[in-house]
Amino acid sequence: MALEVEATYENGVLKPDQPLPLAERQRVTVTIREPGGRAKASYGRIGWKGDPEVVRRIALDPEFGVEESS
């Protein structure tokens, strides 16, 4: 089962914003990813050394069809 939830890290504990459909003491694997757009998540993958704002503008430009491929 794959499940994506929003959570807050506070005082050393990860607290989900909503109850989870899990059994008590069920073990799971957690992947931590900061919320953000596709440009932020992809930053650094293409070896871009220029301005991150340029990459963001390209990623959001409808001419490149990024929204259509989502």
C-alpha positions in Angstrom: 0.0 0.0 0.0 1.3 3.5 -0.9 0.0 6.4 1.1 1.1 10.1 1.0 0.2 12.3 3.9 1.1 15.8 5.2 2.8 15.8 8.6 4.7 18.1 10.9 7.9 17.4 12.7 7.8 18.7 16.3 9.9 17.9 19.4 11.5 14.9 17.7 8.2 13.3 16.6 6.6 13.2 13.1 2.9 14.1 13.5 0.5 13.3 10.6 -2.1 16.0 10.0 -4.9 13.4 9.8 -5.3 9.9 11.3 -3.6 7.1 9.4 -5.3 3.8 8.3 -2.7 1.6 10.1 -2.9 -1.0 12.8 -1.4 -0.2 16.2 2.4 -0.9 16.2 2.4 -1.6 12.4 5.8 -1.1 10.9 6.1 1.1 7.8 8.8 2.7 5.7 8.8 6.5 5.7 10.1 8.7 2.9 10.7 12.4 3.9 10.1 15.0 1.2 9.7 18.7 1.7 6.6 20.1 0.0 7.4 22.2 -3.0 7.0 22.4 -6.7 8.5 20.3 -9.4 11.2 22.8 -10.1 12.3 22.8 -6.5 12.2 19.0 -6.3 14.2 18.6 -9.5 16.8 21.3 -8.8 20.3 20.0 -9.2 19.4 16.9 -11.3 20.4 18.5 -14.6 23.6 20.0 -13.4 22.3 23.6 -13.9 24.8 26.1 -12.6 22.7 29.2 -13.4 19.9 31.0 -11.7 17.2 28.7 -10.2 14.6 31.3 -11.2 15.3 30.6 -14.9 14.6 26.9 -14.4 11.4 27.6 -12.5 10.2 29.9 -15.3 11.0 27.3 -18.0 9.3 24.5 -15.9 6.1 26.6 -15.6 6.0 27.9 -19.2 3.0 26.4 -21.0 5.0 26.4 -24.2 7.0 23.5 -22.9 3.9 21.4 -22.0 5.0 20.5 -18.5 1.5 20.7 -17.2 0.2 18.4 -19.9 2.8 15.7 -19.0 1.8 15.6 -15.3 
